[in-house]
Amino acid sequence: MKNIRMMGYCPVCKRFRQPKCQHNIPARYYFIDVKHEGLRIVRGTDLDGRTLRTLDDAVALRQKLLSEIQNKTLNIGKWTTKTKPDFLFQNLCNKWFDEKKREVEQRRLKPGYIVKLRQYIIHYYGYFTNQDIRSIFNTKDFALQLPDALSVKYQKNIVDALKNFFHWCKDNRYISEMPVFPKISVPEHRPKTLSIELRLSILAYIPDEHKPIFIFLFYQGARPSEVRALKWDCIENDRVIYKRTFSNEILWETTKEGNIRENLIFPEVMAILPKRTFPLDFVFRHGKKLKRHYSKTYLNDIFKEASKKAGIDISLYEATKHSFGTSWRQAGMPLEALQGWFGHKSIKTTEIYSKADVVETFKKVGRI
């Protein structure tokens, strides 16, 4: 039809020549292409930004344009649209990623997220590379082709980040509607936990130089990244204030939850605190000549070696923060108190520590 073109490719003939190609596969969307006084007006959306998904939509828009030309009321500014390269997935994805990098530079986004995002773009989002963003209506096929070797949680993270990108596209009016996204249910993960006795059995294999930071982790139940970031201005008598964390080995003047929280320091931990130095010195440092703070890798390496010698297979996070929360919850600590201790914004996050061992619970009731 004159002044109307169809977009989207038939997987067989690779192009659309009619509203339906010979393989009976309809076009994904339409756009008008009208020349007027040396200008070329090309639009794939109506004046409200909605994609022209049917031939009727395109005919109505073309008629409106031709009517304005005939009545000499044409406002060329409202009819000009962006060129197709501006709508390519790869171009927009790069633009979105650059904005995320600026947020990191401005300290509004933690660098750990941008590292993961880069991996998603390099290894997985190439599926959409040369596609027009306006022609992507469903991402289920993308999700189905993700490698089976990836965990369900990792696949969900990839799809969630992609959804964030499309929200950005909609906010910036590159698209008028969000594509359809699959619902990915992550199977419940039951973290391992250790009693304080088993935690102390691992501690026996920790070298004396590193025992202080591990005693703090075992008894205080804080995130390892926040303990590594502790400075002496955070220790006041028997109180510890968490206001910093490490993200991708960059020190941030905020916690993971974005808040400042205060905890009691237990007597066992008070006894092992290093000698106080300057306020902005790290509390836990290692090295004989050059004292430096603990890196994530170094701390984990020490723990893995000690837990292996103790014959216990568990992660540092499970052996410290998760074991701490579960033990206190099973001992009767109110859920709201644990929420405040960990600084969780939602109590649903804290509820993970409420899953008591059913067998042990019934044994206790039976003895009673």
C-alpha positions as CSV (number, residue, x, y, z in Angstrom):
1,M,0.0,0.0,0.0
2,K,1.3,3.5,-0.9
3,N,3.3,5.3,1.8
4,I,3.0,2.3,4.2
5,R,5.7,-0.2,4.8
6,M,5.9,-3.4,6.9
7,M,8.6,-4.3,9.3
8,G,9.8,-7.6,10.7
9,Y,11.3,-10.6,8.9
10,C,9.7,-13.8,7.8
11,P,12.0,-16.7,9.0
12,V,11.7,-18.2,5.5
13,C,11.8,-15.5,2.9
14,K,13.5,-13.0,5.3
15,R,11.4,-10.0,4.3
16,F,7.8,-8.8,4.2
17,R,6.5,-7.6,0.8
18,Q,2.8,-7.6,1.6
19,P,0.7,-7.4,4.8
20,K,1.2,-11.1,4.9
21,C,4.1,-12.8,3.0
22,Q,3.6,-16.0,1.0
23,H,4.3,-18.0,4.1
24,N,1.3,-16.4,5.8
25,I,3.4,-14.8,8.6
26,P,2.1,-11.3,9.4
27,A,4.3,-8.3,9.8
28,R,5.4,-7.4,13.3
29,Y,4.6,-3.7,12.9
30,Y,4.2,-1.0,10.3
31,F,5.4,2.5,9.5
32,I,4.5,5.3,7.2
33,D,6.9,6.7,4.7
34,V,5.7,10.0,3.1
35,K,7.8,12.6,1.1
36,H,6.8,16.2,1.3
37,E,8.6,19.3,0.0
38,G,11.9,17.5,-0.1
39,L,11.5,16.0,3.4
40,R,10.9,12.4,4.2
41,I,8.6,11.7,7.1
42,V,9.1,8.2,8.5
43,R,7.2,7.0,11.6
44,G,6.6,3.7,13.2
45,T,4.5,5.1,16.1
46,D,1.5,7.3,16.3
47,L,1.7,10.8,17.7
48,D,1.1,9.3,21.2
49,G,4.1,7.0,20.9
50,R,2.2,3.8,20.4
51,T,3.7,1.3,17.9
52,L,1.8,0.8,14.6
53,R,1.0,-2.9,15.1
54,T,-1.8,-3.2,12.5
55,L,-2.3,-2.1,9.0
56,D,-5.4,-0.1,10.2
57,D,-3.2,1.8,12.6
58,A,-0.8,2.8,9.8
59,V,-3.6,3.8,7.4
60,A,-5.2,6.0,10.1
61,L,-1.8,7.8,10.8
62,R,-1.1,8.2,7.1
63,Q,-4.5,9.7,6.5
64,K,-4.0,12.2,9.4
65,L,-0.6,13.3,7.9
66,L,-2.0,13.7,4.4
67,S,-4.9,15.7,5.8
68,E,-2.6,18.1,7.6
69,I,-0.5,18.5,4.4
70,Q,-3.7,19.2,2.3
71,N,-5.0,21.7,4.9
72,K,-1.6,23.3,5.2
73,T,-1.6,22.8,9.0
74,L,1.4,20.5,9.0
75,N,3.8,20.9,12.0
76,I,6.8,19.0,10.8
77,G,8.4,19.0,14.3
78,K,5.8,16.7,15.8
79,W,6.0,14.3,12.8
80,T,9.7,13.8,12.6
81,T,10.9,10.6,14.3
82,K,14.1,9.0,15.2
83,T,15.9,6.9,12.6
84,K,16.0,3.1,12.8
85,P,19.6,2.9,14.2
86,D,18.4,4.8,17.2
87,F,16.1,1.9,18.0
88,L,18.6,-0.9,17.6
89,F,18.9,-3.0,20.7
90,Q,22.7,-2.9,20.7
91,N,22.8,0.9,20.5
92,L,20.2,1.5,23.2
93,C,21.8,-1.2,25.5
94,N,25.1,0.5,25.2
95,K,23.5,3.9,26.1
96,W,21.7,2.3,29.1
97,F,25.0,0.7,30.3
98,D,26.8,4.0,30.0
99,E,24.2,5.6,32.2
100,K,24.7,2.9,34.8
101,K,28.5,3.5,34.7
102,R,27.9,7.2,35.4
103,E,25.7,6.2,38.3
104,V,28.7,4.2,39.7
105,E,31.0,7.1,39.1
106,Q,28.6,9.3,41.0
107,R,28.4,6.8,43.8
108,R,24.7,6.3,43.3
109,L,25.1,2.6,42.2
110,K,27.4,0.0,43.7
111,P,30.1,-1.3,41.3
112,G,29.3,-4.9,42.0
113,Y,26.1,-4.5,40.0
114,I,27.8,-3.0,36.9
115,V,30.3,-5.9,36.8
116,K,27.4,-8.5,36.6
117,L,25.6,-6.3,34.1
118,R,28.6,-6.3,31.8
119,Q,28.7,-10.1,31.9
120,Y,25.0,-10.3,30.9
121,I,25.5,-7.9,28.0
122,I,28.7,-9.7,26.7
123,H,27.5,-13.3,27.1
124,Y,23.7,-13.3,26.7
125,Y,22.1,-10.1,25.4
126,G,23.8,-10.6,22.0
127,Y,20.6,-12.6,21.2
128,F,18.9,-9.2,20.5
129,T,21.9,-7.4,19.0
130,N,20.6,-6.3,15.6
131,Q,16.9,-6.2,16.5
132,D,14.8,-3.1,16.4
133,I,13.7,-2.5,20.0
134,R,10.1,-1.8,18.8
135,S,9.8,-5.3,17.3
136,I,10.6,-7.1,20.5
137,F,7.3,-8.1,22.0
138,N,8.1,-11.3,23.9
139,T,11.3,-12.4,25.7
140,K,10.2,-15.9,26.5
141,D,12.3,-17.4,23.6
142,F,15.3,-15.6,24.9
143,A,14.9,-17.1,28.3
144,L,14.3,-20.6,26.9
145,Q,17.7,-20.5,25.1
146,L,19.7,-19.6,28.1
147,P,22.2,-22.4,28.9
148,D,20.9,-25.1,31.1
149,A,24.2,-25.1,33.0
150,L,23.2,-21.7,34.5
151,S,21.3,-21.9,37.9
152,V,17.7,-20.9,37.8
153,K,18.5,-18.0,40.1
154,Y,21.2,-16.8,37.7
155,Q,18.8,-17.0,34.8
156,K,16.3,-15.0,36.7
157,N,18.9,-12.3,37.4
158,I,19.7,-12.1,33.7
159,V,16.0,-11.7,32.8
160,D,15.4,-9.2,35.6
161,A,18.2,-7.0,34.4
162,L,16.8,-7.2,30.8
163,K,13.4,-6.1,32.2
164,N,15.2,-3.2,33.9
165,F,16.6,-2.2,30.4
166,F,13.2,-2.3,28.8
167,H,11.7,-0.2,31.6
168,W,14.5,2.3,30.8
169,C,13.5,2.2,27.1
170,K,9.8,2.9,28.0
171,D,10.7,5.7,30.4
172,N,12.7,7.3,27.6
173,R,9.8,6.7,25.1
174,Y,11.7,4.4,22.8
175,I,8.8,1.9,23.2
176,S,5.2,2.4,24.4
177,E,4.6,-1.0,25.9
178,M,6.7,-3.5,27.8
179,P,7.5,-6.9,26.1
180,V,6.1,-10.0,27.7
181,F,8.5,-11.5,30.2
182,P,8.5,-15.1,31.5
183,K,7.9,-15.8,35.2
184,I,10.9,-17.6,36.5
185,S,10.4,-19.3,39.9
186,V,13.6,-19.9,41.8
187,P,13.5,-23.1,43.9
188,E,13.8,-22.5,47.6
189,H,17.4,-22.8,48.8
190,R,18.0,-24.2,52.2
191,P,21.2,-22.6,53.5
192,K,23.5,-24.7,55.7
193,T,23.9,-23.6,59.3
194,L,26.4,-24.4,62.0
195,S,26.1,-24.5,65.8
196,I,28.5,-22.3,67.7
197,E,30.4,-25.4,68.7
198,L,31.1,-26.3,65.0
199,R,31.9,-22.7,64.2
200,L,34.5,-22.8,67.0
201,S,35.9,-26.0,65.6
202,I,36.6,-24.2,62.3
203,L,38.1,-21.3,64.3
204,A,40.6,-23.7,65.8
205,Y,42.2,-24.0,62.4
206,I,42.3,-20.3,61.7
207,P,45.9,-18.9,62.2
208,D,46.2,-16.7,65.3
209,E,46.9,-13.6,63.2
210,H,43.4,-13.8,61.6
211,K,41.4,-15.1,64.6
212,P,40.1,-11.7,65.7
213,I,38.1,-11.0,62.4
214,F,36.6,-14.5,62.4
215,I,35.6,-14.4,66.0
216,F,33.9,-11.1,65.2
217,L,32.1,-12.7,62.2
218,F,31.0,-15.8,64.1
219,Y,29.7,-14.0,67.2
220,Q,28.3,-10.8,65.7
221,G,26.6,-12.2,62.6
222,A,27.5,-9.2,60.3
223,R,28.1,-9.3,56.6
224,P,31.7,-10.1,55.8
225,S,31.9,-7.0,53.5
226,E,30.8,-4.7,56.3
227,V,33.2,-6.2,58.9
228,R,36.1,-5.8,56.4
229,A,35.0,-2.1,56.1
230,L,34.9,-1.4,59.8
231,K,37.0,1.6,61.0
232,W,37.7,2.6,64.5
233,D,35.2,5.5,64.3
234,C,32.6,2.8,64.2
235,I,33.5,1.3,67.6
236,E,32.2,3.1,70.7
237,N,32.5,1.3,74.0
238,D,30.4,-1.9,73.6
239,R,28.6,-0.6,70.5
240,V,29.5,-1.2,66.8
241,I,28.0,1.1,64.1
242,Y,27.8,-0.3,60.6
243,K,27.9,2.5,58.0
244,R,30.4,1.2,55.4
245,T,30.8,-1.7,53.1
246,F,32.9,-3.0,50.3
247,S,31.5,-3.5,46.8
248,N,33.8,-5.0,44.2
249,E,36.7,-4.0,46.5
250,I,35.6,-0.4,46.5
251,L,34.9,1.2,49.9
252,W,31.4,2.7,50.1
253,E,30.2,5.1,52.8
254,T,27.0,3.2,53.1
255,T,25.8,-0.3,54.0
256,K,24.2,-2.7,51.5
257,E,20.7,-1.8,52.8
258,G,21.6,1.9,52.5
259,N,21.1,2.6,56.2
260,I,23.2,3.0,59.4
261,R,22.6,0.5,62.2
262,E,24.0,0.0,65.7
263,N,24.6,-3.4,67.3
264,L,25.9,-4.6,70.7
265,I,29.4,-6.0,70.8
266,F,29.3,-9.3,72.8
267,P,31.9,-9.9,75.6
268,E,33.6,-12.6,73.6
269,V,34.3,-10.1,70.8
270,M,35.3,-7.2,73.1
271,A,38.0,-9.4,74.4
272,I,39.7,-9.9,71.0
273,L,39.4,-6.5,69.5
274,P,42.7,-5.2,68.3
275,K,44.4,-2.2,69.9
276,R,42.6,1.0,69.0
277,T,44.5,3.2,66.5
278,F,43.4,6.3,64.5
279,P,39.7,6.8,63.9
280,L,39.9,6.2,60.1
281,D,42.1,3.1,60.4
282,F,40.5,-0.2,59.6
283,V,39.8,-2.3,62.7
284,F,40.9,-5.6,61.2
285,R,44.2,-5.6,59.3
286,H,46.8,-8.1,58.5
287,G,50.5,-8.2,57.6
288,K,53.6,-7.9,59.6
289,K,55.2,-4.8,58.1
290,L,52.5,-3.2,55.9
291,K,49.1,-3.4,57.6
292,R,46.3,-3.7,55.1
293,H,42.6,-4.4,55.3
294,Y,41.2,-7.9,54.3
295,S,40.1,-8.4,50.8
296,K,37.1,-10.6,50.0
297,T,39.3,-13.2,48.3
298,Y,41.9,-13.4,51.1
299,L,39.3,-13.8,53.8
300,N,37.5,-16.5,51.9
301,D,40.7,-18.4,51.2
302,I,41.6,-18.4,54.9
303,F,38.1,-19.7,55.7
304,K,38.1,-22.4,53.0
305,E,41.4,-23.8,54.2
306,A,40.3,-23.9,57.8
307,S,36.8,-25.4,57.1
308,K,38.4,-28.1,54.9
309,K,40.8,-29.1,57.7
310,A,37.8,-29.2,60.1
311,G,35.9,-31.5,57.6
312,I,33.0,-29.0,57.2
313,D,31.7,-28.0,53.8
314,I,30.0,-24.6,54.1
315,S,30.4,-21.1,52.8
316,L,31.7,-18.2,54.9
317,Y,28.3,-16.3,54.6
318,E,26.4,-19.4,55.8
319,A,28.8,-20.1,58.6
320,T,28.7,-16.6,59.9
321,K,25.6,-14.4,59.2
322,H,23.1,-17.1,58.4
323,S,24.2,-19.4,61.3
324,F,24.1,-16.5,63.7
325,G,20.5,-15.5,62.7
326,T,19.2,-19.0,62.7
327,S,20.7,-19.8,66.1
328,W,19.2,-16.7,67.8
329,R,15.8,-17.2,66.1
330,Q,15.6,-20.8,67.3
331,A,16.6,-19.6,70.8
332,G,13.5,-17.4,70.9
333,M,14.8,-14.0,69.7
334,P,11.8,-12.0,68.3
335,L,11.8,-11.7,64.5
336,E,11.5,-7.9,64.8
337,A,14.7,-7.7,66.9
338,L,16.6,-9.7,64.3
339,Q,15.3,-7.5,61.6
340,G,16.7,-4.5,63.4
341,W,20.0,-6.3,64.1
342,F,20.5,-7.1,60.4
343,G,19.0,-3.8,59.1
344,H,16.6,-5.6,56.8
345,K,14.1,-3.2,55.1
346,S,11.5,-6.0,54.9
347,I,10.7,-8.5,57.6
348,K,10.2,-11.1,54.9
349,T,14.0,-11.0,54.4
350,T,14.4,-11.8,58.1
351,E,11.9,-14.7,58.0
352,I,14.4,-16.9,56.3
353,Y,15.9,-17.4,59.8
354,S,12.6,-18.6,61.2
355,K,12.6,-22.0,59.6
356,A,13.4,-24.1,62.7
357,D,14.4,-27.7,62.4
358,V,11.1,-29.5,62.5
359,V,12.6,-32.7,63.8
360,E,14.4,-31.0,66.7
361,T,11.3,-29.0,67.6
362,F,9.1,-32.1,67.9
363,K,11.8,-33.8,69.9
364,K,11.7,-30.9,72.4
365,V,7.9,-31.0,72.5
366,G,7.9,-34.7,73.0
367,R,10.3,-34.5,76.0
368,I,8.1,-31.8,77.5
